[in-house]
Amino acid sequence: MDAYGHINNVVFLRYLEEARIDFLFRPDKDFRQGSVVARHEIDYKQQLVHRHTPVDIELWVTQIRAASFTVAYEVKDPEQVYVRAQTVIVPFDFEAQRPRRLTAEEREFLEEYTDDEDDPAGAVAA
């Protein structure tokens, strides 16, 4: 919470990061070969005041390219959207210190969560 009594904008980045990590680093599928965030885009729709009840974060994949993919999110309650956001993620080879292409397994995993209409209907709740 910041001086104005609502959740600070930086905290939303942390919420998105936690949802993204839960999504990408599952026991059966993961991106342990490495990935980095290339871009964040966040639209703050409504302020979220401090409370003890959690908010929902839905995420889905909007774009898959050879060496990047985009994850979209909504931070929300059933009746209210607080934030809409997107993150461009680049698979990364940390040993070589350069971007890499998605593996076939990574692409297959991401395609399960792609929504062609940029709509959270097929979203994953985090």
KEKE-3310 file (N, C-alpha, C; in steps of 0.2 Angstrom, whole numbers, plus 5000, padded with zeros to 4 digits):
npx = (5004:5002:5006:4993:4984:4981:4985:5001:5008:5020:5019:5009:5017:5024:5014:5010:5022:5023:5012:5015:5027:5021:5014:5023:5033:5029:5028:5027:5030:5041:5051:5065:5077:5079:5073:5069:5061:5056:5048:5035:5018:5006:4990:4981:4966:4957:4958:4965:4962:4970:4967:4961:4957:4961:4965:4960:4971:4971:4978:4984:4990:4995:5002:5014:5030:5045:5056:5051:5037:5020:5012:4996:4987:4974:4970:4959:4943:4927:4918:4925:4938:4955:4968:4974:4986:5002:5015:5030:5040:5056:5064:5080:5097:5107:5120:5127:5123:5113:5098:5087:5079:5062:5059:5052:5044:5041:5034:5023:5017:5014:5005:4993:4987:4984:4974:4965:4958:4962:4956:4951:4944:4950:4958:4971:4969:4977)
npy = (4994:5011:5029:5034:5025:5015:5000:5000:5004:4997:4985:4978:4973:4964:4955:4950:4944:4934:4926:4923:4915:4904:4899:4896:4888:4874:4858:4848:4854:4866:4881:4880:4881:4894:4911:4928:4944:4955:4965:4975:4979:4989:4993:5002:5000:5002:5008:4998:4995:4992:4976:4961:4950:4940:4944:4939:4932:4931:4923:4922:4916:4927:4928:4919:4918:4914:4916:4922:4926:4931:4935:4938:4947:4948:4957:4955:4955:4945:4955:4966:4973:4977:4979:4977:4969:4965:4955:4953:4939:4932:4918:4913:4909:4907:4903:4906:4919:4925:4928:4914:4901:4896:4880:4865:4858:4868:4877:4869:4868:4882:4884:4878:4887:4898:4911:4915:4927:4936:4937:4933:4921:4908:4907:4905:4903:4911)
npz = (5000:4996:5000:4997:5001:4992:4983:4977:4961:4958:4965:4958:4947:4954:4958:4945:4941:4950:4946:4933:4935:4942:4932:4921:4927:4931:4939:4929:4916:4911:4910:4912:4905:4903:4903:4899:4904:4892:4890:4898:4899:4906:4910:4921:4928:4938:4955:4968:4984:5000:5007:5015:5008:4994:4977:4960:4947:4931:4917:4900:4884:4871:4860:4850:4845:4836:4844:4855:4866:4871:4886:4892:4905:4918:4932:4945:4952:4953:4948:4945:4936:4939:4934:4917:4908:4899:4895:4887:4883:4882:4877:4884:4883:4896:4898:4886:4885:4877:4867:4864:4853:4855:4862:4854:4864:4873:4865:4862:4874:4877:4867:4871:4879:4872:4866:4853:4851:4860:4872:4888:4889:4888:4899:4912:4929:4942)
capx = (5000:5006:5003:4986:4980:4979:4991:5006:5009:5025:5016:5006:5022:5026:5008:5011:5028:5021:5007:5019:5031:5017:5012:5029:5037:5025:5032:5027:5032:5044:5056:5071:5082:5079:5069:5069:5056:5058:5043:5029:5013:5001:4984:4978:4959:4953:4963:4964:4964:4972:4962:4964:4955:4965:4962:4962:4975:4970:4983:4984:4996:4992:5006:5020:5035:5051:5060:5047:5030:5017:5007:4992:4984:4969:4970:4952:4937:4922:4914:4929:4945:4959:4973:4976:4993:5005:5023:5034:5045:5061:5068:5086:5102:5111:5127:5129:5121:5110:5091:5087:5072:5058:5059:5046:5040:5039:5029:5017:5014:5011:4999:4988:4985:4983:4967:4966:4954:4965:4951:4953:4940:4954:4964:4973:4968:4983)
capy = (5000:5017:5034:5036:5020:5009:4996:5003:5001:4992:4979:4974:4969:4958:4950:4947:4940:4927:4922:4920:4910:4898:4897:4894:4883:4869:4852:4844:4859:4872:4885:4880:4883:4901:4916:4935:4949:4960:4971:4975:4985:4989:4998:5002:5002:5004:5007:4992:4997:4987:4972:4954:4945:4940:4945:4934:4934:4926:4924:4918:4918:4930:4928:4915:4919:4909:4918:4926:4925:4937:4933:4944:4946:4953:4956:4956:4951:4943:4960:4972:4972:4982:4979:4973:4969:4960:4954:4949:4935:4930:4912:4915:4905:4911:4901:4910:4926:4928:4924:4907:4900:4891:4873:4862:4857:4875:4880:4865:4870:4888:4884:4875:4893:4903:4913:4919:4933:4941:4937:4928:4915:4902:4909:4901:4907:4910)
capz = (5000:4996:5004:4996:5003:4987:4981:4973:4954:4958:4968:4953:4944:4958:4957:4938:4941:4954:4942:4927:4938:4944:4925:4917:4931:4934:4939:4922:4911:4914:4906:4916:4901:4904:4899:4902:4902:4887:4890:4902:4897:4911:4910:4927:4926:4944:4960:4972:4990:5004:5010:5017:5003:4988:4970:4955:4941:4925:4912:4894:4879:4865:4854:4850:4839:4836:4850:4860:4867:4875:4891:4894:4912:4921:4940:4945:4956:4949:4945:4944:4933:4942:4929:4912:4907:4894:4896:4881:4887:4877:4880:4885:4885:4901:4897:4880:4886:4871:4866:4860:4851:4859:4860:4852:4870:4876:4860:4862:4881:4877:4862:4875:4883:4867:4864:4847:4851:4865:4877:4894:4890:4889:4903:4917:4935:4946)
cpx = (5004:5003:4996:4982:4978:4986:4995:5007:5015:5023:5013:5011:5024:5020:5009:5016:5026:5016:5011:5024:5027:5015:5018:5033:5033:5030:5032:5030:5035:5049:5063:5077:5083:5075:5070:5063:5059:5054:5037:5025:5008:4996:4981:4971:4955:4958:4960:4966:4966:4966:4965:4962:4959:4961:4964:4966:4973:4975:4982:4989:4992:4996:5012:5024:5040:5055:5057:5040:5027:5012:5003:4989:4978:4970:4963:4948:4932:4919:4918:4936:4949:4965:4973:4983:4996:5012:5025:5040:5050:5065:5076:5091:5107:5119:5130:5128:5118:5103:5092:5080:5068:5059:5052:5041:5037:5033:5023:5013:5011:5005:4993:4984:4984:4976:4968:4963:4956:4959:4952:4948:4944:4959:4965:4972:4974:4982)
cpy = (5006:5023:5036:5030:5014:5005:4999:5000:4996:4985:4975:4970:4963:4953:4947:4942:4933:4923:4919:4915:4903:4895:4893:4888:4878:4863:4848:4848:4865:4875:4886:4882:4890:4906:4923:4939:4954:4966:4970:4981:4984:4994:4997:5005:5005:5003:5001:4994:4991:4983:4965:4949:4946:4942:4940:4937:4929:4928:4919:4920:4921:4929:4923:4916:4914:4910:4922:4924:4930:4933:4939:4942:4950:4951:4959:4953:4949:4949:4966:4970:4978:4984:4975:4974:4964:4960:4950:4946:4932:4924:4915:4910:4909:4909:4905:4917:4929:4924:4918:4906:4895:4884:4870:4860:4863:4878:4876:4867:4877:4888:4881:4881:4899:4904:4917:4926:4938:4942:4931:4922:4908:4903:4904:4905:4906:4911)
cpz = (5000:5001:5003:4998:4998:4986:4976:4966:4954:4960:4963:4949:4947:4957:4950:4938:4945:4950:4936:4929:4939:4937:4922:4921:4935:4934:4933:4916:4914:4909:4910:4912:4901:4900:4903:4900:4897:4888:4894:4899:4902:4910:4917:4926:4932:4950:4965:4979:4995:5007:5012:5012:4997:4982:4965:4950:4936:4920:4906:4889:4873:4859:4855:4844:4840:4842:4855:4861:4872:4879:4892:4901:4913:4929:4941:4951:4951:4945:4943:4941:4936:4937:4923:4910:4902:4896:4890:4885:4881:4880:4879:4887:4890:4900:4891:4881:4880:4871:4863:4857:4856:4857:4858:4858:4873:4871:4861:4869:4880:4872:4866:4879:4879:4866:4858:4847:4856:4870:4882:4894:4891:4894:4909:4924:4939:4953)
residu = (MET:ASP:ALA:TYR:GLY:HIS:ILE:ASN:ASN:VAL:VAL:PHE:LEU:ARG:TYR:LEU:GLU:GLU:ALA:ARG:ILE:ASP:PHE:LEU:PHE:ARG:PRO:ASP:LYS:ASP:PHE:ARG:GLN:GLY:SER:VAL:VAL:ALA:ARG:HIS:GLU:ILE:ASP:TYR:LYS:GLN:GLN:LEU:VAL:HIS:ARG:HIS:THR:PRO:VAL:ASP:ILE:GLU:LEU:TRP:VAL:THR:GLN:ILE:ARG:ALA:ALA:SER:PHE:THR:VAL:ALA:TYR:GLU:VAL:LYS:ASP:PRO:GLU:GLN:VAL:TYR:VAL:ARG:ALA:GLN:THR:VAL:ILE:VAL:PRO:PHE:ASP:PHE:GLU:ALA:GLN:ARG:PRO:ARG:ARG:LEU:THR:ALA:GLU:GLU:ARG:GLU:PHE:LEU:GLU:GLU:TYR:THR:ASP:ASP:GLU:ASP:ASP:PRO:ALA:GLY:ALA:VAL:ALA:ALA)
# end
